[in-house]
């Protein structure tokens, strides 16, 4: 009798432990882990003791249960849950980091991969949860990703749920993960004393240095930023991977006549529309754009699309002092539905920024077949290639001369527009996602 009771008790304990291991495994969002099936056959015909390798703390327990406990088996390709900080994608008006975050998390689940993705939003974005990526928005990949809200210390289990965390906003995650990747767009908080307040520089310089110091890999979008990371942030070159960003095809295509009509509507009459998309601030070199405009014919008008940033007060004061208010039009933020029409209405796109991590607006202008005049420094030559005219951003006279050349030389305009479309077609968000996925595999399978 006692023998039968002991047997039943052991059997019950075995089932209970098996059930607990299964639940534990699901919380890790990895393979199903059960006592009776701890060794699995994986791609390539190799066996892997999941409890021993993925969860070393369970190794002794697995051996006590008489499970195969071989630590020597190696796996050629790990299947894992990869967490990404999707916080900046949960906004109605996306720019820069937000655009990158949104397009990356939308594209990754559509790729051929065995990984699952966990898109994490900080608790502060709960009020904007209707902007979270929803499974029904990617019907063919809805089983490959899930979303969560995280906040230190509430969601303390997150590092056990995902072995790899990718920060998309050049700051360290709230928790320490086994492997971390950070995307860094620019390091102007370190390099640019005149681009922001001392408090801003101190805060974000510290965050950037923490993130790059902890990361296994640092992704950046240009070789220009790669050089700055090495020289100013002291990131080892072997940790850095350069992955260019992408651009979406224009949502609308206007005929030549429609472009002229749209231009006249924006300007309130005939004239040449110089367009610049980006925040009105010192780093974007808005002041020298306005100074260049002053030396151009009166039919040239400058249209600025973007909000106000650091140094905007001095720029607006210059516009008032020089009586240029009737030649400078401030539109504020323009949503994607109208931005393509604005690009295609422009006579020329002007972007003489002092420092950029990549320069998405340059790529957007090329995709919309608009002649581009941009800086000969930082990342702009990498993006524009042979499809743009380059200027010294510190020289308003050079800026004015290149703008007039791009507008008045009709043969050059046509050539730049054709080359620009071909250039932009090389930059796709799918390529960005594929190269990012390759970095994940590199980290997970050293």
C-alpha positions as CSV (number, residue, x, y, z in Angstrom):
1,X,0.0,0.0,0.0
2,X,2.7,2.4,1.0
3,X,4.6,1.6,-2.2
4,X,1.5,2.4,-4.3
5,X,1.0,5.7,-2.4
6,X,4.7,6.6,-2.8
7,X,4.5,5.9,-6.5
8,X,1.3,8.0,-6.9
9,X,3.0,10.8,-4.9
10,X,6.1,10.8,-7.1
11,X,4.0,10.7,-10.3
12,X,1.9,13.7,-9.1
13,X,5.1,15.6,-8.2
14,X,6.5,14.8,-11.6
15,X,3.4,16.1,-13.4
16,X,3.4,19.2,-11.2
17,X,7.0,20.0,-11.9
18,X,6.4,19.4,-15.7
19,X,3.5,21.8,-15.6
20,X,5.5,24.4,-13.7
21,X,8.4,24.1,-16.2
22,X,6.0,24.6,-19.0
23,X,4.5,27.7,-17.5
24,X,8.0,29.0,-16.7
25,X,9.1,28.5,-20.3
26,X,6.1,30.4,-21.7
27,X,7.0,33.3,-19.5
28,X,10.4,33.2,-21.2
29,X,8.6,33.3,-24.6
30,X,11.0,30.7,-25.9
31,X,10.6,27.0,-26.6
32,X,8.0,24.9,-24.7
33,X,10.0,23.4,-21.9
34,X,8.6,20.1,-20.5
35,X,10.2,17.5,-18.3
36,X,9.4,14.7,-20.7
37,X,10.8,16.6,-23.7
38,X,13.7,18.7,-22.6
39,X,15.9,17.7,-25.5
40,X,14.6,18.9,-28.9
41,X,15.6,18.2,-32.5
42,X,16.4,21.5,-34.1
43,X,17.4,22.7,-37.6
44,X,20.5,20.9,-38.9
45,X,19.6,17.7,-37.0
46,X,21.3,18.9,-33.8
47,X,20.0,18.2,-30.3
48,X,20.0,20.8,-27.6
49,X,19.2,20.4,-23.9
50,X,17.0,23.5,-23.6
51,X,16.8,23.4,-19.8
52,X,20.6,23.1,-19.4
53,X,21.6,25.8,-21.9
54,X,18.8,28.4,-21.9
55,X,18.2,28.1,-18.2
56,X,21.3,26.9,-16.4
57,X,19.6,27.3,-13.0
58,X,17.4,24.3,-14.0
59,X,20.3,22.1,-14.9
60,X,20.5,20.2,-11.6
61,X,16.7,19.9,-11.6
62,X,16.8,18.3,-15.0
63,X,19.4,15.8,-13.9
64,X,17.4,14.8,-10.8
65,X,14.4,14.1,-13.1
66,X,16.7,11.8,-15.1
67,X,16.6,14.1,-18.2
68,X,19.5,14.1,-20.7
69,X,21.8,16.8,-19.4
70,X,24.6,17.3,-21.9
71,X,26.2,20.8,-21.9
72,X,28.5,20.1,-24.8
73,X,25.8,20.3,-27.5
74,X,26.0,23.5,-29.6
75,X,23.3,25.1,-31.7
76,X,24.1,26.7,-35.0
77,X,21.1,29.1,-34.9
78,X,19.3,30.3,-31.8
79,X,15.6,30.9,-31.9
80,X,14.7,33.6,-29.3
81,X,12.4,36.4,-28.3
82,X,13.9,39.8,-29.2
83,X,12.6,42.8,-27.3
84,X,12.7,46.3,-28.9
85,X,11.9,49.7,-27.3
86,X,9.1,50.9,-29.5
87,X,8.2,53.9,-27.3
88,X,9.0,56.6,-29.9
89,X,6.7,55.0,-32.5
90,X,3.7,55.7,-30.3
91,X,3.2,59.3,-31.5
92,X,0.7,60.9,-33.9
93,X,3.4,63.0,-35.6
94,X,6.5,60.9,-36.3
95,X,9.9,62.4,-37.1
96,X,13.5,61.0,-37.0
97,X,13.7,58.3,-34.4
98,X,9.9,57.8,-34.4
99,X,9.9,57.1,-38.2
100,X,12.8,54.7,-37.8
101,X,11.2,52.9,-34.9
102,X,7.8,52.5,-36.6
103,X,9.1,51.3,-39.9
104,X,11.5,48.9,-38.3
105,X,9.0,47.2,-36.0
106,X,6.5,47.0,-38.8
107,X,9.0,45.3,-41.2
108,X,10.8,42.9,-38.9
109,X,7.9,40.5,-38.3
110,X,7.4,40.2,-42.1
111,X,10.9,38.7,-42.6
112,X,11.7,35.0,-42.7
113,X,13.0,34.3,-39.3
114,X,12.5,31.9,-36.4
115,X,12.7,34.7,-33.8
116,X,9.7,36.3,-32.2
117,X,9.6,40.0,-31.4
118,X,8.3,41.8,-28.3
119,X,7.7,45.5,-28.9
120,X,7.9,47.3,-25.6
121,X,6.4,50.7,-24.8
122,X,7.2,52.7,-21.7
123,X,4.4,53.1,-19.2
124,X,4.4,56.8,-19.9
125,X,2.9,56.1,-23.4
126,X,-0.1,54.2,-22.0
127,X,-2.3,57.2,-22.8
128,X,-1.2,56.8,-26.5
129,X,-1.8,53.1,-26.6
130,X,-4.0,53.4,-29.7
131,X,-0.7,54.1,-31.6
132,X,0.8,50.8,-30.4
133,X,1.4,48.3,-33.2
134,X,-1.5,46.0,-33.4
135,X,-1.5,42.4,-34.8
136,X,-4.2,43.1,-37.3
137,X,-2.0,45.8,-38.9
138,X,0.3,43.0,-40.2
139,X,-2.1,40.1,-40.9
140,X,0.6,37.8,-42.3
141,X,2.9,38.2,-39.4
142,X,0.6,38.6,-36.4
143,X,1.9,35.5,-34.7
144,X,5.5,36.7,-34.8
145,X,5.2,39.6,-32.5
146,X,3.5,40.8,-29.3
147,X,3.5,44.1,-27.4
148,X,3.9,45.0,-23.8
149,X,4.2,48.0,-21.4
150,X,7.3,48.1,-19.3
151,X,8.4,50.2,-16.3
152,X,11.2,49.9,-13.8
153,X,10.8,48.1,-11.3
154,X,7.3,46.9,-12.1
155,X,8.1,44.7,-15.1
156,X,11.1,43.1,-13.5
157,X,10.7,39.8,-15.4
158,X,11.4,41.4,-18.8
159,X,15.1,40.4,-18.9
160,X,14.1,36.8,-18.3
161,X,11.5,37.0,-21.0
162,X,13.9,38.1,-23.8
163,X,17.6,37.4,-24.0
164,X,18.2,40.4,-26.3
165,X,17.0,44.0,-26.1
166,X,17.3,46.5,-28.9
167,X,17.1,50.2,-27.8
168,X,16.1,52.3,-30.7
169,X,16.6,55.7,-29.1
170,X,20.3,55.8,-28.2
171,X,19.6,55.3,-24.5
172,X,20.1,52.3,-22.2
173,X,17.1,50.1,-21.3
174,X,15.7,50.4,-17.8
175,X,16.8,46.8,-17.1
176,X,20.0,44.9,-17.8
177,X,19.6,42.2,-20.4
178,X,22.0,39.4,-21.3
179,X,22.6,41.0,-24.7
180,X,21.9,44.6,-25.6
181,X,22.0,46.5,-28.9
182,X,21.6,50.2,-29.2
183,X,20.9,52.4,-32.3
184,X,22.7,55.7,-32.3
185,X,21.7,58.3,-34.9
186,X,24.0,61.2,-33.9
187,X,26.1,62.3,-30.9
188,X,25.6,66.1,-31.1
189,X,25.0,66.2,-27.3
190,X,28.7,65.4,-27.1
191,X,30.0,67.2,-30.2
192,X,27.8,70.3,-30.5
193,X,28.1,72.9,-27.7
194,X,25.9,75.3,-29.6
195,X,23.1,72.9,-30.5
196,X,21.3,72.6,-27.1
197,X,21.3,73.6,-23.5
198,X,24.0,72.5,-21.1
199,X,21.4,70.5,-19.1
200,X,20.3,68.7,-22.3
201,X,23.9,67.9,-23.3
202,X,24.7,66.5,-19.9
203,X,21.7,64.3,-19.6
204,X,21.8,62.8,-23.1
205,X,25.6,62.5,-23.2
206,X,25.4,60.4,-20.1
207,X,22.6,58.2,-21.5
208,X,24.4,57.8,-24.8
209,X,27.7,56.8,-23.1
210,X,25.9,54.3,-20.8
211,X,24.1,52.8,-23.7
212,X,27.1,52.3,-25.9
213,X,29.2,51.1,-23.0
214,X,26.7,48.3,-22.1
215,X,25.8,47.3,-25.7
216,X,27.2,44.2,-27.4
217,X,26.6,46.0,-30.7
218,X,26.1,49.6,-31.7
219,X,24.0,50.2,-34.8
220,X,24.3,53.6,-36.6
221,X,23.0,54.8,-39.9
222,X,26.1,56.5,-41.4
223,X,29.8,56.1,-41.5
224,X,30.1,59.8,-40.5
225,X,28.4,58.9,-37.1
226,X,30.5,55.8,-36.9
227,X,33.7,57.9,-37.0
228,X,32.3,60.2,-34.3
229,X,31.4,57.3,-32.1
230,X,34.9,56.0,-32.3
231,X,36.6,59.4,-31.7
232,X,34.3,61.1,-29.2
233,X,32.4,58.2,-27.5
234,X,35.4,55.8,-27.6
235,X,33.3,52.9,-28.9
236,X,35.5,50.1,-30.2
237,X,35.2,49.9,-34.0
238,X,34.4,46.1,-33.9
239,X,31.2,46.8,-31.9
240,X,29.7,49.2,-34.6
241,X,27.5,48.1,-37.5
242,X,26.5,50.7,-40.1
243,X,22.9,50.2,-41.4
244,X,21.4,52.9,-43.6
245,X,17.8,53.9,-43.1
246,X,15.1,53.6,-45.7
247,X,12.4,55.7,-47.4
248,X,8.9,55.0,-48.4
249,X,7.8,55.6,-52.0
250,X,5.8,58.8,-52.4
251,X,2.1,58.4,-51.5
252,X,1.1,60.6,-54.5
253,X,2.6,61.5,-57.8
254,X,1.8,64.9,-59.2
255,X,2.0,65.8,-62.9
256,X,4.2,68.8,-63.9
257,X,1.1,70.9,-64.2
258,X,-0.2,69.8,-60.8
259,X,3.1,70.6,-59.2
260,X,2.9,74.2,-60.5
261,X,-0.6,74.5,-59.2
262,X,0.3,73.2,-55.8
263,X,3.3,75.5,-55.7
264,X,1.1,78.6,-56.5
265,X,-1.4,77.5,-53.9
266,X,1.3,77.3,-51.1
267,X,3.0,80.6,-52.1
268,X,-0.2,82.4,-52.8
269,X,1.0,83.2,-56.4
270,X,3.8,82.5,-58.7
271,X,7.4,82.1,-57.6
272,X,10.2,79.7,-56.8
273,X,9.6,77.5,-53.7
274,X,12.7,76.7,-51.6
275,X,11.6,73.9,-49.3
276,X,13.3,72.8,-46.0
277,X,11.8,70.1,-43.8
278,X,13.1,69.9,-40.3
279,X,13.0,71.7,-36.9
280,X,13.8,75.4,-37.0
281,X,17.0,75.4,-35.0
282,X,20.7,76.2,-34.9
283,X,21.9,72.6,-35.8
284,X,19.7,72.6,-38.9
285,X,21.4,75.9,-40.0
286,X,18.1,77.6,-40.6
287,X,19.7,81.1,-40.0
288,X,22.1,80.7,-43.0
289,X,19.2,79.5,-45.1
290,X,17.4,82.8,-44.4
291,X,20.6,84.8,-45.0
292,X,21.0,83.0,-48.4
293,X,17.4,83.9,-49.2
294,X,18.1,87.6,-48.7
295,X,20.6,87.6,-51.6
296,X,18.3,85.7,-54.0
297,X,15.7,87.4,-56.3
298,X,12.4,88.4,-54.6
299,X,10.4,85.7,-56.4
300,X,12.3,83.1,-54.3
301,X,10.4,82.1,-51.2
302,X,11.5,79.9,-48.3
303,X,9.0,77.4,-46.9
304,X,9.9,75.8,-43.6
305,X,8.1,72.7,-42.4
306,X,8.8,71.9,-38.8
307,X,8.5,73.1,-35.3
308,X,10.8,75.4,-33.3
309,X,13.9,74.1,-31.6
310,X,17.0,75.4,-29.9
311,X,18.0,78.8,-31.3
312,X,14.7,79.4,-33.0
313,X,14.2,82.8,-31.3
314,X,17.3,84.3,-32.9
315,X,16.2,83.0,-36.3
316,X,12.7,84.6,-36.0
317,X,14.3,87.8,-34.8
318,X,16.5,87.9,-37.9
319,X,13.5,87.4,-40.2
320,X,11.7,90.3,-38.5
321,X,14.8,92.6,-38.5
322,X,15.5,92.0,-42.2
323,X,11.8,92.4,-43.1
324,X,11.8,88.9,-44.7
325,X,8.4,87.9,-43.2
326,X,6.7,88.0,-46.6
327,X,9.3,85.7,-48.1
328,X,9.5,83.1,-45.3
329,X,6.5,80.8,-44.8
330,X,6.4,78.8,-41.6
331,X,4.1,75.7,-41.9
332,X,4.8,73.8,-38.7
333,X,4.6,70.0,-38.8
334,X,3.1,68.5,-42.0
335,X,1.7,65.0,-41.8
336,X,2.7,62.3,-44.3
337,X,-0.6,62.6,-46.3
338,X,0.4,66.2,-47.3
339,X,4.2,66.0,-47.2
340,X,4.6,64.3,-50.6
341,X,2.6,67.1,-52.2
342,X,4.7,69.7,-50.5
343,X,8.0,68.0,-51.7
344,X,6.7,67.8,-55.3
345,X,5.6,71.4,-55.3
346,X,9.1,72.6,-54.4
347,X,11.5,74.1,-57.0
348,X,14.4,72.9,-54.9
349,X,15.0,71.2,-51.5
350,X,17.5,72.9,-49.2
351,X,19.1,71.1,-46.3
352,X,22.4,72.7,-45.2
353,X,22.5,71.1,-41.8
354,X,25.7,71.3,-39.7
355,X,25.4,67.8,-38.3
356,X,23.0,64.8,-39.0
357,X,23.0,61.2,-38.1
358,X,21.5,60.3,-41.5
359,X,19.3,63.0,-43.1
360,X,15.9,61.3,-43.9
361,X,14.5,64.5,-45.5
362,X,17.3,64.4,-48.1
363,X,16.2,60.9,-49.0
364,X,12.5,61.9,-49.1
365,X,13.2,64.8,-51.4
366,X,15.2,62.5,-53.8
367,X,12.3,60.0,-53.8
368,X,10.0,62.8,-54.8
369,X,12.3,63.8,-57.7
370,X,13.2,67.2,-56.3
371,X,16.6,68.8,-56.9
372,X,18.5,68.7,-53.6
373,X,21.1,71.2,-52.2
374,X,22.6,70.0,-49.0
375,X,25.8,70.2,-46.8
376,X,29.1,68.8,-47.8
377,X,29.7,67.7,-44.2
378,X,28.5,65.0,-41.8
379,X,26.3,62.3,-43.3
380,X,24.7,64.2,-46.2
381,X,27.1,63.2,-48.9
382,X,26.5,59.5,-48.0
383,X,22.8,59.9,-48.5
384,X,22.8,62.2,-51.5
385,X,25.6,60.6,-53.5
386,X,25.7,62.0,-57.0
387,X,22.1,63.1,-56.9
388,X,22.6,66.4,-54.9
389,X,24.5,69.7,-55.0
390,X,26.7,70.3,-52.0
391,X,27.5,73.5,-50.2
392,X,29.7,74.8,-47.4
393,X,27.0,75.2,-44.6
394,X,28.9,78.1,-43.1
395,X,28.8,80.2,-46.3
396,X,25.4,81.8,-47.2
397,X,26.7,83.0,-50.5
398,X,27.6,79.4,-51.6
399,X,24.1,78.3,-50.5
400,X,22.4,81.0,-52.5
401,X,24.5,80.3,-55.6
402,X,23.8,76.5,-55.6
403,X,20.1,77.1,-55.0
404,X,19.9,79.4,-58.0
405,X,21.8,76.9,-60.1
406,X,19.5,74.0,-59.1
407,X,16.4,76.2,-60.0
408,X,17.6,78.0,-63.2
409,X,19.6,75.3,-64.9
410,X,16.7,73.2,-66.4
411,X,19.0,70.5,-67.8
412,X,20.6,70.1,-64.4
413,X,17.2,70.0,-62.7
414,X,16.0,67.2,-64.9
415,X,19.3,65.2,-64.4
416,X,19.2,65.6,-60.6
417,X,15.6,64.5,-60.5
418,X,16.2,61.3,-62.5
419,X,19.4,60.4,-60.6
420,X,17.6,61.2,-57.3
421,X,14.8,58.7,-57.9
422,X,17.3,55.9,-58.7
423,X,19.4,56.8,-55.7
424,X,16.4,56.7,-53.3
425,X,15.3,53.3,-54.6
426,X,18.4,51.8,-53.1
427,X,17.3,52.8,-49.6
428,X,14.4,50.6,-48.4
429,X,13.1,49.8,-44.9
430,X,13.2,46.1,-45.8
431,X,16.9,46.3,-46.4
432,X,17.2,48.2,-43.0
433,X,15.3,45.4,-41.3
434,X,17.2,42.6,-42.9
435,X,20.5,44.0,-42.0
436,X,19.3,44.6,-38.4
437,X,18.1,41.0,-38.2
438,X,21.5,39.9,-39.3
439,X,23.0,41.8,-36.3
440,X,20.6,40.0,-34.0
441,X,21.7,36.6,-35.3
442,X,25.3,37.7,-35.0
443,X,24.8,38.5,-31.3
444,X,22.7,35.5,-30.5
445,X,25.0,33.1,-32.4
446,X,28.6,34.2,-31.6
